[in-house]
Amino acid sequence: MASAPQPNRTNAGDFDRFDVLSRMGSALGRVKATRRLSLPDMEEALGKSEDQIARYIAGADMPASVWMKALHLWPELADRFEETTTERAMQGRQIPLELREVRP
């Protein structure tokens, strides 16, 4: 007979709930920055308050329905979620260059 699931369990093999939530929030924050979205922009798009979106970015529990809506709106979220810690750190150190195109 199978045992009942443990409600406080956070690890199942490679699954770490807090790592997943952190990666989801980090991905959402990077999309926000890349697309130059404001919290009010995201509030309008996702139908959640600015305060709640800030919590999601900080790593709070995000309902699957909100994550799926965000993926639909910003497909690059999936790629951002898969980035390694090293890739995220490297991107955080990048500086955008404002270069003018030189025409011959």
N, C-alpha and C positions, 0 to 999 in steps of 0.2 A: 504494500500500500504506500502510495506517495505521501510525503509529508507536506504540510501546508506551507505555502510560500512565506518567506520572512519579510514583513513589510518594511523593515529598516535596512534591508540588504542594499548595499551600494555597488558591490562588485559582482560581476558574473563573467568570468573569463577576462577578456580584454576590456569589458565595459566598466567604465567608472562614471557614475552619474554626474559627479561634480566636474570631471574633465569634459564631458559632453556639454553640460550647461555652459561652462566657461568658453568652450570652442564656439558654441552657438552665439553667445553674447559677443565674443570677440569678432566673429564673422559679421554680425549685424552692425557692430560699431565701425568696422573697416569699410563696409558698403556705405554706411552713412557718410563717412569721411570722403571716400572716393567719389561718390555721387554728389557730394556737397549738399546733403540733405540736412534739414534742421529737424529737431524733435517735433515741431508742429507739422512739418511735411509728412513725417512718419506717422504721426497721430492720425492725420487725415487718411493716409493710405491704408493703415492697419486697423483703424477703428479702435485704438487703445489710447489711453491718456499718455501724455508726455512722461509723467512720472513712472508709469508702468513700463514704457519702452526703455527708459533709463535703467530700470531694474533688470529688464531682460538683457540689456547690454552689459550690465554688471554681473550677470550670471545667475539671475533668479530663474525659477521654474517658468518655462514658456510652454503654453499649451501647443500640442501638435497642430491644431488648426491655425494658430497664429504663425508658426514656423512655415507651414505649407503655403499660407497666403503670402508670406514674405518671399519664399522661394519663387512663387509665381510672379511677383512684382519685380524681384531682383534675382534673376537666375544665377548670377555669379556667386550668390551665397553658398551654393554647394561647393564650389571650388575653394572659397575662403574657409569653409568648415574643414576641408581636408588638408589645409596647410599645416606643416609641422611647426613646432615651437621655434625652430631655427629660422624658418622662412618668415614667420611673423615678426621675429626680432629684426631680421634683415630689412624687411619692408618698413618697419618702424623707424629705421635709421636713414632711409632714402629721403633725399631732398629733391623736390621738383625743380627742374631747370627751366627758366624762361628764356629760351633761345629764339632768336630771330632767324628766319630763313634767309639765306644769302642766295641771291639769284645772279647767275653769270651775265 
